Amino acid sequence: MRRWWRMGRVAGLWVAALAGAQEAPPVDAPPSGPRPGEEFQMRWPPVGRDLPVYVPSDYSAARRWPVVVLYHGLNGEPSTALIRDLTGGKGVLVVGMTYIEPGQVRRSPEQQQAYQAEELAQLEGLLDELPQRVRMDRGRVFLAGISRGGWQVSVFAECAEPRVAGYIILLGGRFPFVRERRPDLSDRAVYVGTGENEEANAYARMAAQYFDRSGAEVTWEEYPGRGHEVDTTAARLRNWVTLRLLLDGEARRSAAREWVSTHLAKARDEADALAAFRVLEEVAESPQVRFCGNELRTQLEAFTDRVSMAAAVQPEVQARRVYERALWQEQTAASLDDLEGALDLYRQAQKRYAGTPYGRLADREVKRVRPMVEKARSKPAASVSERRAPPLMPPRLKLRTP
């Protein structure tokens, strides 16, 4: 796999690249205009091919509509099918997007930065062109991607360009990389979902953690028993799409309040503290919490704090804290010492909290990170400074089309 995720300081190079970018030529309009429930092909010169554009079955030119730009996986084809499935074909315009350069291409960091500038320019050109074709709401644009597409969307999110409402990152993630400043994503929503047995599971977790610390409203979901495969029935994914794309105003608030109230009552009815805590975790990590109102959120936080202090629950709480410290230290490691520190933290969680879910996760991460540390240690260093700053990129992952 080419090292396409190595972004470096992309933002600055993008500005320079975009300054001289040529405006994309207009595309041919469909002869009869957009019709509800149909998909038309839009000629897109930057990639020399047609892109599918789906018009929702309830479409009307009397209002503006949210749009999802969906990037496909490696060796895949532009498609709108996933989002159509999640929305029932209603409420959302969908564009099946593709890449300036399909397939796997090896690039230097500088070449990768220039390539990402091209991808950004192409996307911004598309968002400029779409309003000439359909009634889209520019304030409700979402970027989505599967596999390679998930990694691409993660790159856009990390650079906070272009300005969109949110991101759906499926079977993708973020590789460890140190930035001087994190992006401000306080006005954006992010969904990150991946399989429990996905090879890049840890890097998907890193993406969720990184974007959360960048201020985004993050929803994380792991698909039990699955590998490199999207679970289109996953509850959080479907709820995220419904709340962010299909509902708004009082309808959204009412649906969120009802769901949170029901699950909070369920947690209160649990006689076992650990069982109650797991219900509360599910509520706290759901997309509904964002829209349920301050009163319910305050009740949820207070009850969670009380349950968390139970002796049976404390190992779970502590295991998660240690694991998340390790994950953050790994993804921000700037030296071999930093990476070794992350490995030590994973080992602490592995040994002290072996019976907990995060203890088991830590065991998996120890097996993943230890070979990277051993390989870095084995390399002869010309100086102490070189030994403290080895290449820390993880092993290559095979991007596949699910």
LINRAHU-V212543 format. One record per backbone hydrogen bond with DSSP energy under -1.0 kcal/mol. CO is the residue of the C=O (numbers start at 0). NH is the residue of the N-H. E is the energy in kcal/mol with one decimal. If there is no record, write none. Layout:
# LINRAHU-V212543
co = (CO/CO)
nh = (NH/NH)
e = (E/E)
This chain:
# LINRAHU-V212543
co = (1/2/4/7/9/10/11/12/13/14/17/29/34/37/39/41/43/43/48/50/51/52/53/54/55/59/64/65/66/67/68/69/70/72/79/80/81/82/83/83/86/88/92/93/94/96/107/108/109/110/111/112/113/114/115/116/117/118/119/120/121/122/123/124/125/128/129/129/133/134/136/139/140/140/141/142/143/144/145/146/147/148/149/150/151/152/153/154/155/164/165/166/167/168/169/184/187/188/189/190/191/192/193/194/197/199/200/201/202/202/203/204/205/206/207/208/210/211/213/216/218/220/222/222/225/226/230/233/234/235/236/237/238/239/240/241/241/247/248/249/250/251/252/253/254/255/256/257/258/259/260/261/262/263/264/271/272/273/274/275/276/277/278/279/280/282/287/292/293/294/295/296/297/298/299/300/301/302/303/306/309/309/312/313/314/315/316/317/318/319/320/321/322/323/324/325/326/327/329/330/334/335/336/337/338/339/340/341/342/343/344/345/346/347/348/352/355/356/357/358/359/360/361/362/363/364/365/368/369/370/371/372/373/382/383)
nh = (3/5/6/9/13/14/15/16/17/18/20/32/37/54/52/50/46/48/43/41/95/39/93/36/58/62/136/92/141/94/143/96/145/75/83/84/85/86/87/88/89/56/67/53/69/71/111/112/113/114/115/116/117/118/119/120/121/122/123/124/125/126/127/128/129/131/132/133/135/64/139/66/164/165/68/167/70/169/148/150/151/152/153/154/155/156/157/158/160/188/142/190/144/192/146/187/216/166/218/168/220/170/222/197/200/203/204/205/173/206/207/208/209/210/211/212/215/214/184/189/191/193/195/225/196/228/233/237/238/239/240/241/242/243/244/245/246/251/252/253/254/255/256/257/258/259/260/261/262/263/264/265/266/267/268/275/276/277/278/279/280/281/282/283/284/285/290/296/297/298/299/300/301/302/303/304/305/306/307/309/312/313/316/317/318/319/320/321/322/323/324/325/326/327/328/329/330/331/332/176/338/339/340/341/342/343/344/345/346/347/348/349/350/351/352/355/359/360/361/362/363/364/365/366/367/368/369/372/373/374/375/376/377/386/387)
e = (-1.9/-1.3/-1.2/-1.7/-2.8/-1.9/-1.6/-2.8/-3.2/-1.6/-1.2/-1.1/-1.8/-2.5/-2.7/-2.5/-1.6/-1.3/-2.7/-2.9/-2.6/-2.3/-1.7/-1.2/-1.8/-1.2/-3.2/-2.8/-2.5/-2.6/-2.9/-3.0/-1.9/-2.2/-2.1/-2.4/-2.1/-2.0/-1.1/-1.3/-1.1/-2.7/-2.5/-3.2/-3.0/-1.0/-2.7/-2.1/-2.0/-2.5/-2.5/-1.7/-1.6/-2.1/-2.5/-2.4/-2.5/-2.3/-2.7/-2.2/-2.1/-2.3/-1.5/-1.8/-2.6/-1.9/-2.6/-2.5/-1.4/-2.0/-2.1/-1.9/-2.8/-1.1/-2.6/-2.7/-3.1/-2.4/-2.4/-2.0/-2.3/-2.6/-2.0/-1.8/-2.0/-2.4/-2.5/-1.6/-1.5/-1.9/-2.2/-2.6/-2.1/-2.4/-2.1/-2.0/-2.4/-2.2/-2.8/-3.3/-2.1/-2.6/-2.7/-1.3/-1.9/-1.7/-2.1/-1.9/-2.3/-1.7/-2.2/-2.5/-3.0/-2.7/-1.8/-2.1/-2.2/-1.6/-2.8/-2.8/-2.7/-1.8/-2.5/-1.8/-3.5/-2.0/-1.7/-2.3/-2.7/-2.8/-2.3/-2.4/-2.8/-2.6/-2.3/-1.1/-2.0/-1.1/-2.0/-2.9/-1.9/-2.2/-2.7/-2.3/-1.9/-2.6/-2.7/-2.1/-2.0/-2.6/-2.2/-1.7/-2.1/-2.1/-1.6/-2.3/-2.5/-1.9/-1.6/-2.3/-2.3/-1.7/-2.0/-2.9/-1.8/-1.5/-1.6/-2.0/-2.6/-2.0/-2.6/-2.5/-2.3/-2.4/-2.4/-2.4/-1.8/-2.5/-2.5/-1.7/-1.1/-1.9/-1.9/-3.0/-2.3/-2.0/-1.9/-2.4/-2.5/-2.7/-1.9/-2.3/-2.7/-2.2/-2.4/-2.5/-2.3/-1.3/-1.2/-1.6/-1.9/-2.7/-2.1/-2.0/-2.3/-2.2/-1.9/-2.5/-2.2/-1.9/-2.2/-2.5/-2.4/-2.8/-1.6/-1.9/-2.1/-1.9/-2.2/-1.7/-1.7/-2.2/-2.4/-1.6/-1.2/-3.2/-2.3/-2.1/-2.6/-2.2/-2.0/-2.5/-1.7/-1.9/-1.7)
